[in-house]
Amino acid sequence: MRRFSDPQVAALFKAYPAAVRAKLMALRELVLDTAARTAGVGPLTETLKWGQPSYLTEETGSGTTVRIDRLKAESGGEKQAKGAHKMKRITLTKCGTHESGKSHPKPEAAP
């Protein structure tokens, strides 16, 4: 696990319920690992935007801000979400990633 570069982000993660925190930490690692392995991205800046953990490519300007947080469902349950530019909602599903307003393929049935 990487150390937090922003104490406010660290405090927010600490405040999440343990189950939510574990899932968001895994998503955070995925964002940081992907950026580190992708040529031209450069280091990410970790900060809060709109009260959500956010990851920016300030040094290179090569990408858009990625925000991660939980979504509070109407039933009181929670889901993890990754936000991208222009407030598109990207939801992680069992069969892949779904961007709001677009359908995603259904998984093929196993033989």
KEKE-3310 file (N, C-alpha, C; in steps of 0.2 Angstrom, whole numbers, plus 5000, padded with zeros to 4 digits):
npx = (5004:5003:5009:4999:4999:4993:4986:4973:4966:4970:4964:4950:4949:4952:4940:4930:4919:4925:4924:4920:4932:4942:4939:4939:4952:4959:4954:4960:4974:4974:4972:4984:4994:4991:4993:5007:5012:5009:5015:5020:5011:5016:5019:5005:4995:4988:4973:4959:4944:4928:4926:4930:4942:4954:4963:4976:4984:4994:5007:5010:4999:4992:4980:4964:4955:4953:4941:4937:4925:4912:4895:4880:4867:4849:4843:4850:4862:4879:4890:4905:4913:4920:4924:4924:4930:4918:4908:4904:4897:4905:4903:4909:4906:4901:4904:4912:4916:4905:4899:4889:4874:4878:4877:4883:4892:4885:4891:4897:4890:4896:4903)
npy = (4994:5011:5026:5040:5055:5067:5073:5076:5067:5055:5056:5055:5043:5035:5037:5030:5016:5000:4990:4997:5005:4996:4991:5003:5007:4997:5000:5013:5009:5002:5013:5021:5012:5009:5022:5023:5013:5017:5025:5042:5047:5051:5057:5056:5068:5068:5072:5081:5084:5091:5085:5072:5058:5062:5061:5068:5073:5083:5087:5083:5085:5075:5068:5066:5072:5059:5053:5045:5036:5032:5027:5031:5021:5022:5013:5013:5005:5004:5007:5006:5019:5026:5042:5052:5064:5078:5073:5060:5045:5030:5014:5000:4984:4967:4961:4970:4987:5000:5014:5028:5029:5021:5005:4989:4975:4959:4946:4931:4915:4901:4886)
npz = (5000:4996:5003:5008:5000:5003:5018:5020:5011:5016:5029:5025:5019:5031:5038:5031:5032:5036:5026:5015:5014:5011:4998:4991:4993:4986:4973:4972:4972:4960:4951:4954:4951:4937:4931:4934:4926:4913:4899:4898:4906:4919:4936:4948:4956:4971:4979:4986:4978:4977:4988:4987:4985:4973:4958:4948:4933:4935:4932:4919:4912:4905:4905:4912:4927:4939:4950:4965:4974:4986:4981:4988:4988:4985:4994:5005:5004:4998:4985:4976:4966:4951:4946:4931:4920:4915:4923:4920:4925:4930:4933:4941:4937:4938:4926:4919:4915:4916:4908:4911:4902:4892:4885:4891:4886:4889:4899:4892:4892:4901:4894)
capx = (5000:5007:5007:4995:5003:4988:4983:4965:4964:4971:4959:4944:4949:4951:4933:4926:4918:4931:4923:4921:4939:4946:4937:4942:4960:4960:4953:4966:4980:4973:4973:4991:4998:4990:4997:5014:5014:5007:5020:5018:5006:5019:5016:4999:4993:4982:4970:4951:4940:4921:4925:4931:4948:4955:4970:4977:4991:4996:5014:5011:4992:4991:4974:4958:4955:4949:4938:4934:4921:4906:4889:4875:4861:4843:4841:4855:4868:4884:4894:4911:4912:4925:4921:4929:4928:4912:4903:4901:4898:4908:4902:4912:4901:4904:4906:4916:4915:4899:4899:4882:4871:4880:4876:4889:4891:4883:4896:4895:4888:4901:4901)
capy = (5000:5017:5031:5045:5061:5072:5071:5076:5061:5050:5056:5053:5035:5032:5038:5026:5010:4996:4986:5002:5007:4991:4991:5010:5006:4993:5005:5018:5006:5001:5020:5023:5007:5010:5028:5022:5009:5020:5030:5049:5050:5055:5056:5059:5072:5065:5078:5081:5088:5090:5080:5065:5057:5063:5059:5072:5073:5090:5088:5082:5087:5070:5065:5070:5070:5053:5054:5038:5037:5027:5029:5029:5019:5024:5008:5014:5002:5008:5005:5010:5022:5030:5047:5055:5071:5079:5070:5054:5040:5024:5009:4994:4979:4960:4960:4975:4994:5003:5021:5030:5031:5016:4998:4985:4968:4954:4940:4925:4909:4896:4880)
capz = (5000:4995:5008:5006:4999:5006:5024:5020:5008:5021:5034:5022:5019:5037:5040:5028:5035:5034:5020:5009:5014:5008:4991:4988:4993:4980:4967:4973:4970:4953:4948:4954:4947:4930:4930:4935:4920:4907:4897:4897:4912:4924:4943:4949:4962:4975:4982:4987:4974:4978:4994:4985:4983:4966:4955:4943:4930:4934:4929:4912:4909:4900:4906:4915:4934:4941:4957:4967:4981:4986:4980:4992:4985:4989:4999:5010:5003:4995:4979:4974:4959:4949:4942:4926:4917:4913:4928:4918:4930:4928:4938:4941:4937:4938:4919:4917:4917:4913:4908:4911:4896:4887:4887:4891:4884:4894:4899:4888:4896:4901:4891)
cpx = (5004:5004:5003:4999:4999:4985:4976:4963:4964:4966:4952:4944:4949:4944:4928:4925:4923:4930:4923:4928:4943:4945:4940:4949:4962:4960:4959:4972:4980:4975:4980:4995:4997:4994:5004:5017:5013:5012:5017:5013:5010:5016:5009:4999:4987:4979:4962:4948:4932:4921:4927:4939:4949:4962:4971:4984:4993:5002:5014:5004:4990:4984:4969:4958:4950:4947:4936:4930:4916:4900:4884:4868:4854:4841:4845:4861:4873:4887:4900:4910:4918:4923:4927:4926:4921:4906:4900:4902:4900:4907:4906:4907:4905:4906:4910:4915:4909:4899:4891:4880:4873:4879:4883:4888:4889:4889:4893:4894:4894:4899:4899)
cpy = (5006:5022:5037:5051:5067:5070:5071:5070:5055:5050:5054:5046:5032:5032:5034:5020:5005:4992:4991:5004:5002:4991:4998:5010:5002:4997:5010:5015:5004:5008:5022:5018:5008:5016:5027:5018:5012:5026:5037:5051:5054:5054:5059:5063:5069:5071:5076:5086:5086:5085:5073:5064:5058:5063:5063:5071:5080:5092:5088:5084:5082:5067:5069:5068:5063:5054:5047:5040:5032:5031:5027:5028:5021:5019:5008:5010:5006:5004:5009:5013:5025:5035:5049:5061:5072:5075:5064:5049:5033:5019:5003:4988:4972:4958:4965:4982:4996:5010:5023:5032:5026:5009:4994:4978:4963:4948:4934:4919:4904:4890:4875)
cpz = (5000:5001:5004:5005:5002:5012:5024:5017:5013:5027:5031:5022:5026:5040:5037:5032:5032:5028:5014:5008:5010:5001:4988:4988:4987:4974:4967:4970:4963:4949:4948:4950:4939:4928:4929:4929:4914:4905:4896:4902:4917:4931:4944:4956:4965:4979:4983:4982:4975:4984:4993:4983:4975:4964:4949:4940:4929:4931:4921:4908:4904:4900:4910:4923:4935:4948:4958:4974:4981:4984:4985:4988:4989:4994:5005:5009:4999:4990:4978:4967:4958:4944:4937:4924:4915:4917:4925:4924:4927:4933:4936:4942:4937:4931:4916:4919:4913:4913:4907:4904:4890:4890:4887:4889:4890:4893:4895:4893:4896:4898:4896)
residu = (MET:ARG:ARG:PHE:SER:ASP:PRO:GLN:VAL:ALA:ALA:LEU:PHE:LYS:ALA:TYR:PRO:ALA:ALA:VAL:ARG:ALA:LYS:LEU:MET:ALA:LEU:ARG:GLU:LEU:VAL:LEU:ASP:THR:ALA:ALA:ARG:THR:ALA:GLY:VAL:GLY:PRO:LEU:THR:GLU:THR:LEU:LYS:TRP:GLY:GLN:PRO:SER:TYR:LEU:THR:GLU:GLU:THR:GLY:SER:GLY:THR:THR:VAL:ARG:ILE:ASP:ARG:LEU:LYS:ALA:GLU:SER:GLY:GLY:GLU:LYS:GLN:ALA:LYS:GLY:ALA:HIS:LYS:MET:LYS:ARG:ILE:THR:LEU:THR:LYS:CYS:GLY:THR:HIS:GLU:SER:GLY:LYS:SER:HIS:PRO:LYS:PRO:GLU:ALA:ALA:PRO)
# end
